[in-house]
Amino acid sequence: MRRAVLLLLATIVAICLPAAASAAVPTDPRISAAAAAWATRPLYVDPDFAVLVDEGPLLQKIETARLPVYVAVVPTGEWFQEKGDTALLAGWLAAANKKPGLYVVMDGDLTYGVPHEIHTSAPTSTYAEAKQPMSAQLSAFLDEVRINDRYDAEPARTEPLAPEPERTYPEDRFTVGKAIGNGLGGGALGLLGGAMLAGLVLGVAALVAGRRGGQQ
């Protein structure tokens, strides 16, 4: 029931706040709940996901990481206002929390992460293996994180990506020259094929005639 209410609220917010006009941190119950939880510890688990989380080991992985890590285990998907762009959701979480670190969103299947104002490079996402505990999922994600001053310490993205331009292809316009060229090409191939077939027929006929003559 709570999950249904959460989805309904997110849908209403998405309709009322179009992406183009949304603020840096839109109103979202997942964001507000995570930011409130992070005031006391770096892990927030949506109540509907509690049964999926090995909370003790997961929290230990977070607290022993080489850099500040904030994790939110929350539902994601196209029906929320980030519209499937979970990296954008992580950016909103970072902006709401207002602290440098690596912001990670986990939904049980994928682990997403974005650096926020730290010299770090992180994979966009990693997949969970079959029946892999969430602590192991996070560990696999953190293993691919690289910390180096050559990486810019930029704020996480809080705006939707610009839509990709549609691909256009040049129109193959009809011209007399192309028609003639295609016709000549097809005619030449037809003549060549016909000549080869005629030669084959004549060759067989000659061979047969030769055999008959030798038998008389």
Helices and strands as residue ranges (DSSP letters): H 2-16, G 19-21, H 29-37, E 43-45, G 47-52, H 55-63, E 69-73, H 86-97, E 101-106, E 110-116, E 120-121, E 125-127, H 134-143, E 146-147, H 176-215
